[in-house]
Amino acid sequence: MKKLIRILLILLPILSCSEDEKKNGKEFFVFEPDIRLFISYAFMNAAGFNHDWNYTMHPIRLEVRNYLDSVLTSDYKKKINRFYIDMGGGDFYGYGVYALNSKNSPNFGLICDTCKIETIDKFVGYDTLLHDFYNRANIPKLWSKYKEDIHEMNLQYKPYAEIALKQITNYCRVDSNYYRNIAKGNFYYQQMPLMSYYTAFFHETRDDYWVISGPSNGKPGPGGFYHESLHKIINPIVENNLEVNKRIEDLVPLSQEQLKDNYNSITSMLCESFVRAIDKILTAQFHQMNNDKLRQMIEDEYRLGHILTFYLFENLPKYEKTNKKLAEYYPELIENIDLEYEKSRWIAYWKNQKDGLNR
């Protein structure tokens, strides 16, 4: 009963907000699937993107790959594989960002051809390849087969969109309309089964926000919005404290032992540790998990190389008891890090892991 009451208390202001939006004739969240993403990731799979973090690919990805393999010639696949290799291989972020900044099919090419977006500057000639691929693979036929399936996947997350943003803005103590105030357009949520499991990214176009998520084995919930949306708040906080951050730069080489050139700067390391720690805290709050379960989830992130997640697990509760905004409290969090202790904790943790394997 207590859990039901708690959920209703969360939902009441959210439902009220949703009603206001309908009265104003606008919808902030959009779950309609985007064919541009589908085409770009179908191309990526046909061109050589074979990796997946799961033991097997999503069924739709497997079906699309088998179809493409049956209709594309060997010479053509070799041609687009050369492009794929030249573009750096499995850059799922780059292929997605290109799609979101391109014209709708069958008219390909960037919407703003004079814009400079570092991520997609390298995709010279991609529009021509996409046009050819669109025709060779009969994309309209393929899209008509999977569009509704993907739409249904997106809609499973619709009930949790407002809940997630409300949790995030409450926790970080920013305006409840933070995302609406800085977006001119809409917030798009897209499941993309042609991506690898457990991958996702956030992108901001001129007017809109986009959260693009590969498949996962978890049930739909607000967690589908936490990580990428949190970056929109956390990244500016970290970037506004560059001098404060320098005092813990020595942790970056240690974290790289596991992160392997990912998040290889103090800024990116801090952003990711904060986002992942708060993501797990919000997950635990929503599902009413105990502290032991939360700690297990935090340890999973620490094990991946996010070296500050244990520290944040231990010290963010102090922030929660204050009336400060996270942006105001952030310098105190960084200044209170015992650098030598965090180094020794890291070394001891991995020594224990190694000793456990050798027993």
N, C-alpha and C positions, 0 to 999 in steps of 0.2 A: 504493500500500500504506500509506504514512504517513497519508494522508487517511482511509483506512478505519479504521486503528487509532485515530486521533484521535476519529472519530465514535463508535466502540465505547466508548471511554473515557468519552465524554459520556453515552452511552445507558445504561451499566451501572447507575449509581446511580439513574437515572431509572426504569428498568424495575423495579429493586428497590423503589423508592418506590411505583410503581403496583401492584405485587403486594401490598404492605402494605395499601394502600387497599382492594383487593379482599377481602383477608382480614378487614378490619374492616367489610366490607359497605357501603362508601360510595364514592362517586365525587365528586371535587372539581370536575372539569371537566364541563360539560354542553353538548352540541351539538345538542340537540333544538330545531327551529325554533319560534319563538313567534308565534302567530297575532295577538297584540295589536300587535306591530310591523308585521306585514303589513297589517293593517287600517288602521293610522294612516298608513302611507306610501302605501297605495293611495288613501286619502282625500286626502292631500296632493297627489298627482299629479293626481287628478281636479279638485281645487280650484284648480290653477294653477301647481304646481311644475314648471316646464319646463326649468330649468337643468341642465346637466351639464358637468363639467370635461373629459370625454372628447369626442372628435369625434362620437361617437354613444352613445346610451344602451344599457344592457345589454339583451339580447334579451328577457328576462323583463319588464323594465320597459316596453319597447315593446309587447309583447303585452298586458300588463295595461292599459296606457293606451288601446290601441285597443279593447279589450273594454269598458272603462268608458265610453269615448266613444260606443260603440254602444248602451249600455243606459240611460244617464242622459239625461234631457231637458235641453234648453238652459236652461229656466227654473231647474231644479234646480242646474245647474252654475254659473249666475250667482249663485245664493243662497250656495253654499258658497265661491265665489270671493270674495264680500264678506267672509265670515268669514276666509278665508285672508289677505286684504289687511289686515284689522283686526288680525290676529295678527302682522303684520310680515313676511308673505311666507314666503320659503324658510328658515324656522328649523327645519332638519332635527333639530337637537338637541332643541328643545322638543317636537316631535311624538313623538320617540323616548322622551324622559323621561316624557312623559304616559303613553305606552303601558305603560312598565315599572312605573308606579305605579297602574295601573288594574286593574279586575276583568277576568276572562276574559269573552269574548263568549259569549252575546249580552247579558250583564249589564255594561253600561258604567258609567263613573264611577270616581273615584279610590278606591283601597282605604282610604285614610285621608282622609276628606273634611275633617277639621279640620286636617290637616297643612299647613304653609306651605312650599311649594317655589317659590322665586322664579321659576324658569324656567317653571312651569306655572300660576302664579296667574292669568295673563291668559286661560287657556283656559276662560273661563266659557261654559257652554252646549255645550261640545264633546261631552260624553257624549250629549246628545240628538241632535246631528247625526250622531254615529257610529252610533247605533242605527238611525236612518233610512237612513243610507248602507249599513249592513250588510244591510238588507232589500232596498233598491232594487238594489244591485249583486249580490245573491245571493252574498255572500262565502263561505258554505260550499262552494258549487260551485267558486268560483275557488281557494279554499285547497286543496281536494282535488286540484286540477290541479297546483299548484306546490309543495306541502308537501314531497314527497319530493325534488324537484330542489334545493330550498334545503337540505334535510337533507344531501344528498350534498355540496353545496358546503361546508357547515360541517365535515363529517367529513374533508374533505381537509386541514384544519388540525389535526386531532386529534393526529397523530404529533409535532407541533412544540410543543404547549402546554407540557409539562414542560421541554423543552429551553430554550424562551424564558425562562420564569420563572427557571430555574436560571442562565442567562446574566446576567439582570438582577440577581438577588440577589448573585451572585458579583462582578459589576462594581461594584455600589454598596456591597458588603461589609455587607449586612444579613443577618439570619438566613435560612437557606435555606427556612424555612417561613413567611417574612414574610407572604405573601398568605393562607395558611391560618390563621395565628394571628390575623389581624384580620378575617377573614370568618367569620361565624357559619354561613353556608350554603355556596353553590356559586359557582363561577366560570363564567359563561355566555359562550360565544363564538357570535356570530351574524353570518352574512353576510346583507346585506339588498340584493338587486339593485334594489329600487325606489328606493334612494338614488342620488345622483350618484356617479360614479367618484371615487376618491381622497378620500373623506370618511369619517370615523369618529369615534366618541366613546366615552368611558368613563363609566359611571354606577354609583353604589353605592346600592342600595336598603337597606332595614333590615337584611337578612341577606346579600345576595348582591352579587357583582361582575358587571358586564356590559360586554363589549367588543362594540360594534356597528360593523360595517365595511361600507361600500359596496364595490362591485366595484373591481377593479384589473386591470391587464394583466399583472401579475407572476404567477409560479408560487406555489402555496402554500408556506409556509415559516414559520420562527419570527418573521419580520418582521411577520406579521399580529398579533402580540401585543406587540411592543416598545413602540410609541409610547404607546398608551393606558395600558398597564400601568406604564410608566416614570413617568407623571405621578403615580401613587399614591405613589411614593417621592420624586420630585424636588420636587413642589409644596410639601410640608411643609418640606423643607430650605430652599428659597428663602424661604418665609413666616416661617421662624424666624430670618431674618437681615435684617430690614427696615432696620435702621440701617446695616449694612454695604452693602446694595444701593444706598442713596441716593447714594453717591459716583459712580455711573455713570448717574444719571438723564438726563444730557445726551445719552445715546445713543438715548433713546426717540424724540425728534423726527426724528432721522436715519432710524431704522428705519421710521418711519411714511411716509416717502417711497415705500416699496414696500408696506408692510403695509396702508396705507389704512384706518386705524381699527381694524384687528385687532391684538390683543395690544398695546394702547395704554397700558399701565402698565408701570412698571419690573418689577413682580412677574410679570405675564404674559409680558413680553418675555423675562425670564430663564428662566422655566420652559420656554418653548417652545424657546429656543436650546439649553438643556441637553438636553432630551428629544430634539430632532432630531439633535444632535451624537452623543449616546450611541447612539441608534438606528442611525446609520450606522456607528459603531465596532463595534457588535455584529454588524451585517450583514456587515461586512468580516471580522470574526473567524470567523463561521460559514462563510462561503464562501471563506475563505482568500484574500481579495483583497490585492493589494499596496498600498502607501501612495499611489501615484499614483491608483489607482482610488478609494480612500477619499477622497482630496482632491477628486476630481471630484464625488463625491456630496455632500461638504461644501459645495463651491462652489454646487451646485444649491440648497441651502438658504439660503446667503448671498444668492444672487441673488433669492430670494423676499422677502428683507428681514430675515432672522434674523441680526442684525448681529454676534453673538458667536460664531457657529459656527466661523469661521476661528481665532479666539483659542482656543477650546476644543479644536479639532483640534491646535493647536500645544502646548497646555499640559496637557491631560488625560493624556498619556503620563507626565508628571512625577508626577501623582497615582498612576498605575498602578504606579509603582516604589516607592511608599511602602507602609507597612502600615496606613495610616489608613483609616477609613471615609470615604465621600464626604461625609457630613454633617460630619465633623470637618475635612476638608480644604477644604470649600467656602469659608469666609471667606478663606483664603489665595488661592484662585483669584480671588476678586473683588478683593481688595486689591492683587493683582499686575497688574491691568489698567491698562495705560498709556492713559488716556482720550484724550489728544491723538493718540497714535499710531493708535488705533482710529478716531477721527474722520477723520484724514488718509487712512487706509487705505480707508475707505468712499468718501470723495470721489474719491480716485485711481481706485478700482475702477470707479465709475460714469462717470468721465471717459473711461477706457480703453474701456468698453463703448460709449459714445457715439461716440468717435473711430473705433472699429472699424466701426460702422454707417455712418459718413459717408465711409468710404474708397471 
